[in-house]
Amino acid sequence: MPSRGDSTVSHSPSPRTTNAAGRGDNRLKVVKPASVRRELVVLHHVFEVARAEWNGTIHSNPVHQIKLPSDPKPRERRLEDGDDARLLEALRSNSAWYLRPLIALAIETGMRRGELPSIRWKDVDMTAPTICMLRTKNGHPRTIPLTPKAVEILASKGG
């Protein structure tokens, strides 16, 4: 870690930490709190690795003193009555008509946008009826039950 003369980063005065915290406050004017949290978590990890691997050059993690912005409330937007039909109807007359089965399957299963393209026929069990998702956002496999409409959509695609 760079030092100024004989003074290491760990001996830097607290105003530098305050400046970093102030930078986070300014950053909140440009990006969402979750982005600032992620940036500070990365910075925190950098200091922790440096503390562990640089033989005492850094004695404390200055990021410990910075209060992280609070977690944003999770969105709870659900389709309201008729939204799904209007969405699918809009796709009929749109140049993206080919997405209609994919979006219909998303509506039926609640699968994430990133999960849908990764569906493989070997992961679909039409008799159970389920889809076994091995590659998920959180890294944990999950089994998704299929509604009769979801089975119909998959069957129309060759399942």
N, C-alpha and C positions, 0 to 999 in steps of 0.2 A: 504494500500500500504506500502511496507517495507520502512523504513527510516533509515538513518545512523545517529545515535545519535539524535540530535534535528533538523537536517536538513531533510526536506521532499524531495521527488522526484522532486517536482516543483521548489525547490531551487537548483537543481543540475546545475553545470556549463555547459555552452553551448558546450564545447568540447564533452560532451556525445552525444548531438544531432548530432554534426558533425561526431562522430564515427558511429552513427546509419546510417547517410546518406552515409558514406563511406562503411559501411557494405552492403548497398543497391547497391552501385556501384560494389562491389566485387561479390555480388549475381548475378548481371547481366551477369557475365562471366559464370555462371552455368545454370541459368534459363532465360526464356524469360521476357521481360519487363512487360507483363501482369501479370505474377506470382508475380513479385516484387510489382506491383501496388496492387494486391489483399492482399498480406501480409501487406503492409503499411496501407491499408484501415482497415483491421482487427485491427492492432495495434492502429490506430487512434481511432477507436470505443472503444477499451478497455480503453484508456485514457479518452474519453468523458464520458463513464459510470462511471469510477472512480471519475471524477470531479463532476459529478452530485450526486453521492451516498455516497461519503466519507467525507462529511461535511467540505469542504475546505482544506483537506489534500493536494490536488493537485490543484494548481491555474491556470495552463495553460497546454495546450497540446503540448508537445515538437515535436510531429509529424507534427504539423502545419508548422514547419520550414523546413521540408524535402520536396524537390521538387520531385514530382512523375514522374517516367519515362513516356514519352509520349505514348499515345495509339497507338498500332500498326495499320498499315493500314489494313482494312478488306480485306480478300481474295476475289478475283472475278474470281475464276476458274470456268469456265463453260465447259461442254462437247462440244467438237468441232465436226464438221460433221463426222459421222462414228464412233465416240467414243462409243456411246451407243450400236451400233450393235456389235462392237468388244468386248465390255464388256459382253454382253449377250451371244455371241458365245463362249467366254472363259468359261462362266459358264456351258454351255452345256457339255463340255468335262472335267469339273472339278468335284471333289468330292462334291462340294457345289452346285450341280445342283438344289437342292431344294430351293435355294435362288433366283433363276431366276425370279419368279413372283414378289417377294418382291422388287427386284432391278428394275425390269421393272416398277412397280408401283411408286417407288421413282423417276425414270426418268420422268415419265408422270406427276407426281403431284408436284415435288420439295419438297416433305415432308422430314423432318429431320430423320436421322437414329433412334433417340429415339422416334419419333412419330409413326413410322410404326408399331412396335409391339403392340402399345396401341390402334390400330383401333379395334372397336367393331362393329358388324353388326348393332346394334341399332343406331350407329352414321352415318351409310351409307344410303344415300337417292338416290336410283338408278333412281328415276323419276325426281329429280331436275337437274341433277345428281351432288351430292356434298358429302363431308365427313365433319361432324362437329367435330372438334378436341377440346375437353374440357380440356385436359391436355397438355399444350404446354410449350416450354422452357421458355417463358417470363411470363407464368401464365395467359395469356389472351386467351380465347377461340377464335378459328378462323374457318371459313368455307372455305374448299378447293374445288374449282370446279374440276370436273372430265372430262377428255378428253374422246372421244369415246374409245380409246385404254385402258384407265384406267378402264372404265366401263366393257369392254371385259375381262380384267384381273380379276376384282372382280367377274364378273358373272361366270367365269370358276372355281372359288373357292367356288361357292355355294351361291352367293349373289342375 
